[in-house]
Amino acid sequence: MLPVVSRYKVREQEYTLVTYKIYSRVDLVDIQAPKFPDFKGFLVQEIDLPQQKRLSMENYKGKNYNTFILRQFLLYPQTSGTLKISPMTCDAVVRIRSQQQVRSFFDSFFDTYQDVKKSLSSAAVNIEVLPLPKPAPADFSGAVGKFTLSSNINKSSLSANESLTIQLKISGNGNMKMIKTPTIKFPADFEVYEPKVINDFTNTTSGVTGMKTIEYLAIPRHAGKFTIPAVTFSYFDVASQSYKTLSTSAYELNVEKGTSTAGGVVTNFTNQEQVRLLGSDIRYIAVNDFDIKPFSTFFVGTWRFWFWIWCPLLITLLLVIFFRKKAKENADIALMRNKHANKVARKRLKVAAKNLKLGNKEVFYDEVLKALWGYVSDKLAMPIAELNKENIAARLQSKEVTDAKIKEFIDLLNDCEFARYAPADDAKEMDNVYSRTMALITEMEQMIKK
């Protein structure tokens, strides 16, 4: 097993691609128990590979080998200096010809083989990381790569108390997930809401590419002419080895006088409701003729009599069936894990929520990852040793989970692994991850057939 590194010298936050390849001259049956390096000092993004490995022939040190890619990682260094990547290990099951003595004439015509397990280990890798130059622009937040910035506004003339939307789009190639949401300085009397962020990223061998779309919603409360200043975004351009600053256009708004609020109407409606409720608790005196009939005191032999005879027996029988079923289910450990997967995951997410409030970023992402990994392990009855993204995707497909939800689940795992060691915590992003996790587990619980 050899590590193939695209670049041994990079800047902080500039990616390097590490590919782990298997070279073999014998019949390879299986790869088991892969143990990844800890990648200390890096943010890691794994590249999705096809489940069916693609073999190719390569010449290594004068000999031809069958090779295939085992894993590929995009590594984003978070500190400068020399960062060491520890070896990756795994077990390989190979099929070799048995060295048995020929006992008959016919044995010489038929080869016998046996499967043998071999331990593989890659070499350690050192990456030299150069610091970003100083001074950096004031609005620089760590973006490294090549990006573009665009914006649009849905209206420039509106009435007071009417909403408007400004949309920013940051697209390109680089450490896209480290890009912070820019701040728009709206006028003081505008009511501003939390921006909506849509990330559309793809991990490729050329880095993370895609687009980050941010939608800002605001409501002017008074009439007048207002200016929304331009938004700037700075990043480090790896091609020119210099900082670049992008800027949008400023927007001029004409806000006309809007309609007044309906506070008085609400108050009047509440008073009317109270009057109506007060009038509903008094019944009118009955004035029509009506008959009064005596209630029968005869009970034995009536339907009520037989109801109270048979009802306790039926309840007892149902309870016996219920508790027998529960005892049988409790004896089936896999079934119990399946039934309680959602409950256990939500308990872990409660712990994550507490750490979200306390700002404990690493503990928060650890608990979210435990909830996600633990949920699929319990729900799909997968042993811990078999838990990896490829196996999970295959099992979820067999359970008729949609490809979109499978991709969303894998993306969420990648986001948590990526953000766990990010240099600065983002409470908004943590809250977004928590909400996505709760919603995804709820939806998958409905999709997975038991």
C-alpha positions as CSV (number, residue, x, y, z in Angstrom):
1,M,0.0,0.0,0.0
2,L,1.5,3.3,-1.1
3,P,0.4,6.9,-0.4
4,V,0.4,9.1,-3.5
5,V,0.6,12.8,-2.6
6,S,-0.3,15.6,-5.1
7,R,1.7,18.3,-3.3
8,Y,4.2,18.1,-0.5
9,K,4.4,21.9,0.0
10,V,1.3,24.0,0.4
11,R,-0.1,27.1,2.1
12,E,-2.3,27.0,5.2
13,Q,-5.9,26.1,4.1
14,E,-4.6,25.0,0.7
15,Y,-5.5,21.4,-0.1
16,T,-3.3,18.5,-0.9
17,L,-4.7,15.2,-2.3
18,V,-3.5,12.0,-0.7
19,T,-4.4,8.8,-2.5
20,Y,-3.9,5.3,-0.9
21,K,-3.3,2.7,-3.6
22,I,-3.0,-1.1,-3.3
23,Y,-0.3,-2.8,-5.5
24,S,-0.6,-6.6,-6.0
25,R,0.9,-9.3,-8.1
26,V,-1.3,-12.0,-6.6
27,D,-5.0,-12.7,-6.5
28,L,-6.5,-10.2,-4.0
29,V,-9.7,-11.5,-2.4
30,D,-10.6,-8.8,0.2
31,I,-9.5,-5.8,2.1
32,Q,-10.4,-5.8,5.8
33,A,-10.2,-3.6,8.9
34,P,-8.8,-0.4,7.2
35,K,-7.5,2.0,9.9
36,F,-7.1,5.6,8.6
37,P,-4.4,8.0,9.8
38,D,-5.5,10.5,12.4
39,F,-4.6,13.4,10.0
40,K,-3.7,15.6,13.0
41,G,-3.5,19.3,12.0
42,F,-5.7,18.8,8.9
43,L,-9.3,19.2,8.0
44,V,-10.3,16.1,6.0
45,Q,-12.7,15.6,3.1
46,E,-13.0,12.1,1.7
47,I,-13.7,11.7,-2.0
48,D,-16.5,9.3,-2.8
49,L,-15.2,6.3,-4.9
50,P,-17.3,3.7,-6.8
51,Q,-18.1,0.6,-4.8
52,Q,-16.7,-1.5,-7.7
53,K,-12.9,-1.1,-7.6
54,R,-11.3,-0.3,-10.9
55,L,-8.1,-2.3,-11.6
56,S,-5.3,-0.9,-13.7
57,M,-1.8,-2.1,-14.5
58,E,1.2,0.0,-13.3
59,N,5.0,-0.5,-13.4
60,Y,6.6,0.0,-10.0
61,K,10.4,-0.5,-9.6
62,G,10.6,-2.4,-12.8
63,K,7.7,-4.8,-12.1
64,N,4.1,-4.8,-13.3
65,Y,1.4,-4.6,-10.6
66,N,-2.4,-4.7,-10.5
67,T,-3.4,-1.5,-8.7
68,F,-6.6,0.1,-7.4
69,I,-7.4,3.1,-5.3
70,L,-8.4,2.2,-1.7
71,R,-9.1,5.7,-0.4
72,Q,-8.7,9.4,-1.4
73,F,-8.6,12.4,0.9
74,L,-8.5,16.1,0.5
75,L,-6.4,17.5,3.3
76,Y,-6.6,21.2,4.4
77,P,-3.8,22.1,6.8
78,Q,-4.8,24.3,9.7
79,T,-1.4,25.3,10.9
80,S,2.0,26.1,9.4
81,G,5.1,23.9,9.8
82,T,5.8,20.3,9.0
83,L,2.8,18.1,9.5
84,K,3.2,14.3,9.7
85,I,0.6,11.9,8.4
86,S,0.8,8.6,10.2
87,P,0.7,5.3,8.2
88,M,-2.6,3.8,7.1
89,T,-3.0,0.1,7.8
90,C,-5.3,-2.7,6.7
91,D,-5.5,-6.5,6.3
92,A,-5.4,-8.0,2.8
93,V,-6.8,-11.5,2.1
94,V,-4.8,-13.0,-0.9
95,R,-5.2,-16.3,-2.6
96,I,-2.0,-18.2,-3.2
97,R,-1.2,-21.7,-4.6
98,S,-0.8,-24.3,-1.9
99,Q,2.6,-25.8,-1.5
100,Q,1.3,-29.4,-1.1
101,Q,3.1,-32.6,-2.1
102,V,1.7,-34.2,-5.2
103,R,0.2,-37.5,-4.1
104,S,-1.2,-38.8,-7.4
105,F,-0.9,-38.5,-11.1
106,F,-4.1,-36.4,-11.3
107,D,-3.0,-34.0,-8.6
108,S,-0.4,-32.6,-10.9
109,F,-3.1,-31.3,-13.3
110,F,-5.1,-29.4,-10.7
111,D,-3.7,-26.6,-8.6
112,T,-5.0,-26.0,-5.1
113,Y,-5.2,-22.6,-3.5
114,Q,-5.6,-21.2,0.0
115,D,-6.6,-17.7,1.3
116,V,-4.0,-16.0,3.5
117,K,-4.3,-12.8,5.5
118,K,-1.5,-10.2,5.2
119,S,-1.1,-7.0,7.2
120,L,-0.4,-3.9,5.0
121,S,0.9,-0.5,6.1
122,S,1.7,2.6,4.1
123,A,4.6,4.9,4.7
124,A,4.3,8.0,6.8
125,V,4.1,11.3,4.9
126,N,5.4,14.8,5.8
127,I,3.7,17.9,4.4
128,E,5.5,21.2,4.6
129,V,2.9,24.0,5.3
130,L,3.8,27.6,4.6
131,P,1.9,30.3,6.6
132,L,-0.3,32.8,4.8
133,P,1.4,36.2,4.2
134,K,0.8,39.1,6.5
135,P,-0.9,41.5,6.7
136,A,-4.2,40.1,5.6
137,P,-7.2,42.2,4.6
138,A,-9.5,43.2,7.4
139,D,-12.4,41.1,6.1
140,F,-10.3,38.0,5.4
141,S,-11.7,35.0,7.3
142,G,-9.6,32.1,6.0
143,A,-10.9,31.5,2.5
144,V,-8.1,30.0,0.2
145,G,-8.5,29.1,-3.4
146,K,-10.2,30.8,-6.4
147,F,-13.6,32.4,-6.0
148,T,-16.2,34.7,-7.6
149,L,-18.8,36.9,-5.9
150,S,-22.2,38.0,-7.2
151,S,-25.3,39.5,-5.7
152,N,-28.9,40.6,-6.6
153,I,-31.8,42.2,-4.9
154,N,-35.5,41.3,-5.6
155,K,-36.8,44.9,-5.5
156,S,-35.4,48.4,-5.2
157,S,-38.7,50.2,-4.6
158,L,-41.2,49.0,-2.0
159,S,-43.5,50.0,0.8
160,A,-42.7,50.2,4.5
161,N,-43.4,46.8,6.3
162,E,-42.8,45.0,3.0
163,S,-40.0,42.5,2.9
164,L,-37.0,42.5,0.5
165,T,-34.4,39.8,-0.2
166,I,-30.7,40.2,-1.1
167,Q,-28.9,37.1,-2.5
168,L,-25.1,36.6,-2.4
169,K,-23.4,33.8,-4.3
170,I,-19.8,32.7,-3.6
171,S,-18.6,30.1,-6.1
172,G,-15.3,28.6,-7.0
173,N,-12.7,26.0,-5.8
174,G,-11.0,25.9,-2.4
175,N,-11.8,25.5,1.2
176,M,-15.5,26.2,0.5
177,K,-16.7,24.9,3.9
178,M,-14.5,27.4,5.8
179,I,-16.1,30.4,4.1
180,K,-17.9,32.5,6.7
181,T,-21.2,34.2,5.9
182,P,-20.6,37.9,5.0
183,T,-22.4,40.6,7.0
184,I,-24.6,43.1,5.2
185,K,-24.9,46.5,7.0
186,F,-28.7,47.2,6.7
187,P,-30.0,50.6,7.9
188,A,-30.7,50.9,11.6
189,D,-34.5,50.8,11.4
190,F,-34.6,47.7,9.2
191,E,-35.8,44.5,10.8
192,V,-33.2,41.9,9.7
193,Y,-33.7,38.1,9.9
194,E,-31.2,35.3,10.1
195,P,-29.8,34.6,6.7
196,K,-30.6,31.4,4.9
197,V,-27.5,29.5,3.7
198,I,-27.5,26.9,0.9
199,N,-24.3,24.9,0.4
200,D,-23.8,23.0,-2.9
201,F,-20.3,21.5,-2.7
202,T,-18.6,18.6,-4.4
203,N,-15.4,16.8,-3.4
204,T,-13.2,16.2,-6.5
205,T,-9.5,15.4,-7.0
206,S,-9.1,19.1,-7.9
207,G,-10.4,20.2,-4.5
208,V,-13.8,21.2,-3.1
209,T,-15.8,23.0,-5.8
210,G,-19.3,24.5,-5.7
211,M,-21.4,27.4,-4.6
212,K,-22.4,29.0,-1.3
213,T,-25.7,30.9,-1.6
214,I,-26.8,33.3,1.2
215,E,-30.3,34.9,1.2
216,Y,-30.8,37.9,3.5
217,L,-34.4,38.9,4.4
218,A,-35.1,42.4,5.8
219,I,-38.1,44.6,6.3
220,P,-38.0,48.4,6.3
221,R,-40.2,49.9,9.0
222,H,-40.3,53.5,7.9
223,A,-40.5,55.4,4.6
224,G,-37.5,57.1,3.0
225,K,-34.5,56.6,0.8
226,F,-31.8,54.2,2.0
227,T,-28.5,52.8,0.8
228,I,-27.4,49.3,1.4
229,P,-23.6,49.4,1.2
230,A,-21.5,47.0,-0.9
231,V,-20.4,43.7,0.5
232,T,-16.7,42.7,0.3
233,F,-15.1,39.3,0.4
234,S,-11.4,38.6,0.6
235,Y,-9.5,35.4,-0.1
236,F,-6.0,34.2,-0.7
237,D,-5.4,33.3,-4.4
238,V,-3.1,30.2,-4.6
239,A,-2.4,30.8,-8.2
240,S,-1.0,34.4,-7.8
241,Q,0.0,33.8,-4.1
242,S,-1.7,37.0,-3.1
243,Y,-4.8,38.3,-1.5
244,K,-7.8,39.2,-3.6
245,T,-10.8,41.3,-2.6
246,L,-14.2,41.0,-4.3
247,S,-17.0,43.5,-4.0
248,T,-20.7,43.7,-4.9
249,S,-22.6,46.8,-5.9
250,A,-24.3,49.1,-3.4
251,Y,-28.1,49.2,-3.6
252,E,-30.3,52.3,-3.4
253,L,-33.8,51.7,-1.9
254,N,-36.9,53.9,-2.2
255,V,-39.3,53.0,0.6
256,E,-42.7,54.5,0.4
257,K,-45.2,54.9,3.3
258,G,-46.9,51.6,4.0
259,T,-50.2,50.6,5.6
260,S,-50.6,51.1,9.4
261,T,-50.6,48.1,11.7
262,A,-53.9,46.5,12.9
263,G,-53.2,46.7,16.6
264,G,-56.6,48.3,17.5
265,V,-58.5,45.7,15.5
266,V,-56.7,42.8,17.4
267,T,-57.6,44.3,20.7
268,N,-61.2,44.8,19.7
269,F,-61.4,41.2,18.4
270,T,-60.0,39.9,21.8
271,N,-62.7,41.8,23.7
272,Q,-65.5,40.4,21.4
273,E,-64.1,36.9,21.9
274,Q,-64.3,37.3,25.7
275,V,-67.9,38.5,25.5
276,R,-68.8,35.5,23.4
277,L,-67.2,33.1,25.8
278,L,-69.0,34.6,28.8
279,G,-72.3,34.2,27.0
280,S,-71.7,30.5,26.2
281,D,-71.6,29.2,29.8
282,I,-75.4,29.9,30.5
283,R,-78.1,27.6,29.1
284,Y,-81.5,28.8,28.2
285,I,-84.5,27.5,30.2
286,A,-86.3,24.7,28.3
287,V,-89.9,25.6,27.5
288,N,-90.9,22.8,25.1
289,D,-92.8,19.6,26.2
290,F,-90.6,16.6,27.0
291,D,-91.2,13.1,28.3
292,I,-89.6,11.7,31.5
293,K,-89.2,7.9,31.5
294,P,-88.1,5.7,34.5
295,F,-84.6,4.1,34.1
296,S,-84.9,0.3,34.2
297,T,-83.4,-1.4,37.2
298,F,-83.3,-4.9,35.5
299,F,-79.6,-5.8,34.8
300,V,-79.0,-9.6,34.6
301,G,-79.2,-10.9,31.1
302,T,-78.8,-7.4,29.4
303,W,-75.9,-6.6,27.1
304,R,-74.3,-4.6,29.9
305,F,-74.3,-7.7,32.0
306,W,-72.5,-9.8,29.4
307,F,-70.1,-6.9,28.6
308,W,-68.8,-6.8,32.1
309,I,-68.6,-10.6,32.2
310,W,-66.4,-11.0,29.0
311,C,-64.5,-7.7,29.1
312,P,-62.1,-8.6,31.9
313,L,-61.4,-12.0,30.2
314,L,-60.6,-10.3,26.9
315,I,-58.3,-7.7,28.5
316,T,-56.5,-10.5,30.4
317,L,-56.0,-12.5,27.1
318,L,-54.7,-9.4,25.3
319,L,-52.2,-8.6,28.1
320,V,-50.9,-12.1,28.0
321,I,-50.3,-11.9,24.2
322,F,-48.7,-8.5,24.5
323,F,-46.2,-9.4,27.3
324,R,-45.3,-12.7,25.4
325,K,-44.6,-10.6,22.3
326,K,-42.5,-8.2,24.3
327,A,-40.5,-11.0,25.9
328,K,-39.8,-12.5,22.5
329,E,-38.7,-9.1,21.1
330,N,-36.4,-8.5,24.1
331,A,-34.7,-11.9,23.4
332,D,-34.0,-10.7,19.8
333,I,-31.1,-8.3,20.4
334,A,-30.9,-7.1,16.8
335,L,-34.6,-6.4,16.8
336,M,-34.4,-4.5,20.0
337,R,-31.5,-2.4,18.6
338,N,-33.6,-1.7,15.5
339,K,-36.6,-0.6,17.5
340,H,-34.6,1.7,19.9
341,A,-32.2,3.1,17.3
342,N,-34.2,6.4,17.0
343,K,-34.6,6.7,20.8
344,V,-30.8,6.1,21.4
345,A,-29.8,8.6,18.7
346,R,-32.1,11.3,20.2
347,K,-30.6,10.8,23.6
348,R,-27.1,11.4,22.1
349,L,-28.4,14.5,20.3
350,K,-29.7,15.8,23.7
351,V,-26.1,15.7,24.9
352,A,-25.0,17.4,21.7
353,A,-27.7,20.1,22.3
354,K,-26.3,20.8,25.8
355,N,-22.8,21.2,24.4
356,L,-24.2,23.4,21.6
357,K,-25.5,25.8,24.2
358,L,-22.2,25.7,26.1
359,G,-20.2,26.3,22.9
360,N,-18.2,23.1,23.3
361,K,-17.6,22.6,19.6
362,E,-15.5,19.4,19.5
363,V,-17.8,17.6,22.0
364,F,-20.8,18.7,20.1
365,Y,-19.6,17.3,16.8
366,D,-18.4,14.1,18.5
367,E,-21.8,13.5,19.9
368,V,-23.5,14.2,16.6
369,L,-21.2,11.7,14.9
370,K,-21.9,9.2,17.6
371,A,-25.6,9.7,17.0
372,L,-25.3,9.2,13.2
373,W,-22.9,6.3,13.3
374,G,-24.8,4.6,16.2
375,Y,-28.2,5.1,14.5
376,V,-27.2,3.2,11.3
377,S,-25.3,0.6,13.3
378,D,-28.4,-0.2,15.4
379,K,-31.0,0.3,12.7
380,L,-29.2,-1.8,10.1
381,A,-27.7,-4.3,12.6
382,M,-24.2,-3.5,11.3
383,P,-21.2,-4.5,13.4
384,I,-18.8,-1.7,14.3
385,A,-16.0,-3.3,12.3
386,E,-18.1,-3.0,9.1
387,L,-19.1,0.6,9.6
388,N,-17.8,2.7,6.7
389,K,-19.5,5.1,4.3
390,E,-19.5,2.6,1.4
391,N,-21.2,-0.2,3.4
392,I,-23.7,2.2,4.9
393,A,-24.7,3.5,1.4
394,A,-25.1,-0.1,0.1
395,R,-27.2,-1.2,3.1
396,L,-29.4,2.0,3.0
397,Q,-30.1,1.3,-0.7
398,S,-31.2,-2.2,0.2
399,K,-33.6,-0.7,2.7
400,E,-35.2,1.4,-0.1
401,V,-33.8,4.7,1.2
402,T,-33.6,7.2,-1.6
403,D,-30.3,8.2,-3.2
404,A,-30.9,11.8,-2.2
405,K,-31.2,10.9,1.5
406,I,-28.2,8.6,1.4
407,K,-26.1,11.5,-0.1
408,E,-27.5,13.8,2.6
409,F,-26.5,11.4,5.3
410,I,-22.9,10.9,3.9
411,D,-22.6,14.7,3.4
412,L,-23.7,15.3,7.0
413,L,-21.0,12.8,8.2
414,N,-18.4,14.7,6.1
415,D,-19.5,18.1,7.4
416,C,-19.2,17.0,11.0
417,E,-15.8,15.4,10.5
418,F,-14.7,18.5,8.6
419,A,-16.0,21.0,11.2
420,R,-14.8,19.2,14.3
421,Y,-11.3,20.6,14.1
422,A,-12.1,23.9,12.4
423,P,-10.1,26.8,13.9
424,A,-13.1,28.8,14.9
425,D,-16.5,27.7,16.0
426,D,-19.6,28.9,14.2
427,A,-22.7,28.7,16.5
428,K,-25.0,29.2,13.5
429,E,-23.4,26.3,11.6
430,M,-23.6,24.1,14.7
431,D,-27.2,24.9,15.1
432,N,-27.8,24.1,11.4
433,V,-26.0,20.8,11.7
434,Y,-28.1,19.9,14.8
435,S,-31.4,20.7,12.9
436,R,-30.3,18.8,9.8
437,T,-29.4,15.7,12.0
438,M,-32.7,15.7,13.8
439,A,-34.7,16.0,10.6
440,L,-32.6,13.4,8.7
441,I,-33.0,10.8,11.4
442,T,-36.7,11.4,11.6
443,E,-37.1,11.0,7.8
444,M,-34.9,7.9,7.6
445,E,-36.9,6.3,10.4
446,Q,-39.9,6.5,8.2
447,M,-38.1,5.3,5.1
448,I,-36.3,2.2,6.5
449,K,-38.4,-0.9,6.4
450,K,-38.0,-3.2,9.3
